[in-house]
Amino acid sequence: MSRKADGTLGHTVYRKRTHTDRYLNKDSNHHPGQKRDIIKTLVERARRICDPEDIEKELKHLEEAFVAMYTPKVTDRIGKLLEKEKVKPVFKPTKKIQQSHGSVKDKNDLLATSGVYRIPCTCGQVYIGTTKRSIRSRIGDTNWGRIRTH
């Protein structure tokens, strides 16, 4: 409930600041009917709660929220429901945050890790070894000369 400019009370759907508009993941294994019913319920809620001048704004908000939930076949049915309310749906894939920022992990320095290493020799042979220390410290080890002279 809110107070309008003319002093009367207005009604619209309330959402907390932390509301995410994520009702159901598009890749979930829920029945397509459940996914459709979420939209039906939200449209009915808008009709029941909102003042006539706020219904269009609420339906536009729902349209934007469900653009991000594109699911084949289900999305087509959602589009038909929204068209009944005279809202033209536009479905488009959303760009994921991960795609715009790339990897947030630091690149590991392979020489700073332990593991298996392979050293080719000029004679054509190959030395394969393992170490629990970092490979960098193993290469710098005083015993490294023995491997080189095999």
Secondary structure, 3 states (H helix, E strand, C coil): CEECCCCCEECCCCCCCCCCCCCCCCCCCCCHHHHHHHHHHHHHHHHHHCCHHHHHHHHHHHHHHHHCCCCCCHHHHHHHHHHHCCCCCCCCCCCCHHHHHCCCCCCCCHHHCCEEEEEECCCCCEEEEEECCCHHHHHCCCCHHHHHHC
